[in-house]
Amino acid sequence: MSEQLLQVAAIDTPIVFVDLETTGGSASEDRITEVGVVELGPHGVSRWSTLLDPQQPIPPFIQQLTGITDEMVVGAPTFEAIAPALFERLEGKLFIAHNASFDRGFLQSAFRRAGFSFNPDVLCTVRLSRALFPAEKRHGLDALVERHTLVPTDRHRALADADLLWQFWQRLHELVPLELLRGQIERTMRRFRLAGDITEALLETVPTGCGVYVFYGEEDVPLYVGRSVRLRQRVRTHLSGERRSAKEMRLVAQVRRVEWRATGGELGALLAEAQWIATLRPGHNRQPRASKREVASTPWPFDGAVVFAERDERSTGAPEPVFHVIEGWRYLGHAASLEQARALLEQSPAGSVDVQIYRILQAHLARGLQVTPLAAPAGA
């Protein structure tokens, strides 16, 4: 029966129906008091639950709602104690919960404090119920119990509520036509799983402002180069966005590593992106079609290399300027100071002109881009 329900909904991974009880509504300040999991896999249905010591008082109204008292959690394990086993139980499975952002958020925070990165794909039964039964006004768990004749055993306890979701899942397969159910599950599912060995902790180190990034696949083959004025947000959207196109999903499935570079501004991001595309020739980028004859007809308007500075006003704090070095319609890169810019000029080998960079520079010089001559270091 369980294997059939996986196949009917076109789910190719095991499913976990999860519910939590907590000391409150803040994932950063409150803590989990109980976890309940109903797992649906090819070998059947299994159930697991435990009380947890939240290491903080349970507010009286929460005790009244759930029936979980301070006395009940004395001697229970802490989340940190069960984190490895619970992570193994949940990892790699589709995470189904009611108001799933609440449960996912609490578990993600708790796992992070315990040293784990938890990023499951998520299906919210509230959103799924709304999508499948748009004429209904109420989609809370009590409404689902009443509407679909589910059988509660102990409301507001974790395992009992997780079991209600499993009952709801079975009822959907009886009530909703197959193709409609498959389509709504796919549209409702939120895909958060990251690519390769890329973790949320790694993404937190990506700069927040302007920059470029490159995705690499197996054997470090360049896959895709992109740019953004909100670099961290853009990379995260690629890798863990709630909705991806089929093309993006094919790309993300190949990603194993990401590299990035802050550029100090939008023009720098444009130039660095063009430079990386020309150098790396990633398979998922369109290579610009152009002739170098147009470059040859436009002489370099300066006596030598020039530099321009950008400040990334989107970054937090007081942003330092970034100095971009250009010579003969070539973008050589950027540096944190004029001294480093001169060293970059000295170290840069001769190279051919990138037509895309030529076009970017032509357009911005015509708009009044302010540049300064950059002399090579003395004795160079």
URDAUR-V606458 format. One record per residue. N is the residue number from 1. RES is the residue in one letter. SS is DSSP state (~ for helix, > for strand, _ for the rest). Layout:
N;RES;SS  N;RES;SS
This chain:
1;M;_  2;S;~  3;E;~  4;Q;~  5;L;~  6;L;~  7;Q;~  8;V;~  9;A;_  10;A;_  11;I;_  12;D;_  13;T;_  14;P;_  15;I;>  16;V;>  17;F;>  18;V;>  19;D;>  20;L;>  21;E;>  22;T;>  23;T;_  24;G;_  25;G;_  26;S;_  27;A;_  28;S;_  29;E;_  30;D;_  31;R;_  32;I;>  33;T;>  34;E;>  35;V;>  36;G;>  37;V;>  38;V;>  39;E;>  40;L;>  41;G;>  42;P;_  43;H;_  44;G;>  45;V;>  46;S;>  47;R;>  48;W;>  49;S;>  50;T;>  51;L;>  52;L;_  53;D;_  54;P;_  55;Q;_  56;Q;_  57;P;_  58;I;_  59;P;_  60;P;~  61;F;~  62;I;~  63;Q;~  64;Q;~  65;L;~  66;T;~  67;G;_  68;I;_  69;T;_  70;D;~  71;E;~  72;M;~  73;V;~  74;V;_  75;G;_  76;A;_  77;P;_  78;T;_  79;F;~  80;E;~  81;A;~  82;I;~  83;A;~  84;P;~  85;A;~  86;L;~  87;F;~  88;E;~  89;R;~  90;L;~  91;E;_  92;G;_  93;K;_  94;L;>  95;F;>  96;I;>  97;A;>  98;H;_  99;N;_  100;A;~  101;S;~  102;F;~  103;D;~  104;R;~  105;G;~  106;F;~  107;L;~  108;Q;~  109;S;~  110;A;~  111;F;~  112;R;~  113;R;~  114;A;_  115;G;_  116;F;_  117;S;_  118;F;_  119;N;_  120;P;_  121;D;_  122;V;>  123;L;>  124;C;>  125;T;~  126;V;~  127;R;~  128;L;~  129;S;~  130;R;~  131;A;~  132;L;~  133;F;_  134;P;_  135;A;_  136;E;_  137;K;_  138;R;_  139;H;_  140;G;_  141;L;~  142;D;~  143;A;~  144;L;~  145;V;~  146;E;~  147;R;~  148;H;_  149;T;_  150;L;_  151;V;_  152;P;_  153;T;_  154;D;_  155;R;_  156;H;_  157;R;_  158;A;~  159;L;~  160;A;~  161;D;~  162;A;~  163;D;~  164;L;~  165;L;~  166;W;~  167;Q;~  168;F;~  169;W;~  170;Q;~  171;R;~  172;L;~  173;H;~  174;E;~  175;L;~  176;V;_  177;P;_  178;L;~  179;E;~  180;L;~  181;L;~  182;R;~  183;G;~  184;Q;~  185;I;~  186;E;~  187;R;~  188;T;~  189;M;_  190;R;>  191;R;_  192;F;_  193;R;_  194;L;_  195;A;_  196;G;_  197;D;_  198;I;_  199;T;_  200;E;~  201;A;~  202;L;~  203;L;~  204;E;_  205;T;_  206;V;_  207;P;_  208;T;_  209;G;_  210;C;_  211;G;>  212;V;>  213;Y;>  214;V;>  215;F;>  216;Y;>  217;G;_  218;E;~  219;E;~  220;D;~  221;V;_  222;P;>  223;L;>  224;Y;>  225;V;>  226;G;>  227;R;>  228;S;>  229;V;_  230;R;_  231;L;~  232;R;~  233;Q;~  234;R;~  235;V;~  236;R;~  237;T;~  238;H;~  239;L;~  240;S;~  241;G;_  242;E;_  243;R;_  244;R;_  245;S;_  246;A;~  247;K;~  248;E;~  249;M;~  250;R;~  251;L;~  252;V;~  253;A;~  254;Q;~  255;V;_  256;R;_  257;R;>  258;V;>  259;E;>  260;W;>  261;R;>  262;A;>  263;T;_  264;G;_  265;G;_  266;E;~  267;L;~  268;G;~  269;A;~  270;L;~  271;L;~  272;A;~  273;E;~  274;A;~  275;Q;~  276;W;~  277;I;~  278;A;~  279;T;~  280;L;~  281;R;_  282;P;_  283;G;_  284;H;_  285;N;_  286;R;_  287;Q;_  288;P;_  289;R;_  290;A;_  291;S;_  292;K;_  293;R;~  294;E;~  295;V;~  296;A;~  297;S;_  298;T;_  299;P;_  300;W;_  301;P;_  302;F;_  303;D;_  304;G;_  305;A;_  306;V;>  307;V;>  308;F;>  309;A;>  310;E;>  311;R;_  312;D;_  313;E;_  314;R;_  315;S;_  316;T;_  317;G;_  318;A;_  319;P;_  320;E;_  321;P;_  322;V;>  323;F;>  324;H;>  325;V;>  326;I;>  327;E;>  328;G;_  329;W;_  330;R;>  331;Y;>  332;L;>  333;G;>  334;H;>  335;A;>  336;A;_  337;S;_  338;L;~  339;E;~  340;Q;~  341;A;~  342;R;~  343;A;~  344;L;~  345;L;~  346;E;~  347;Q;~  348;S;_  349;P;_  350;A;_  351;G;_  352;S;_  353;V;_  354;D;_  355;V;~  356;Q;~  357;I;~  358;Y;~  359;R;~  360;I;~  361;L;~  362;Q;~  363;A;~  364;H;~  365;L;~  366;A;~  367;R;_  368;G;_  369;L;_  370;Q;_  371;V;_  372;T;>  373;P;>  374;L;_  375;A;_  376;A;_  377;P;_  378;A;_  379;G;_  380;A;_
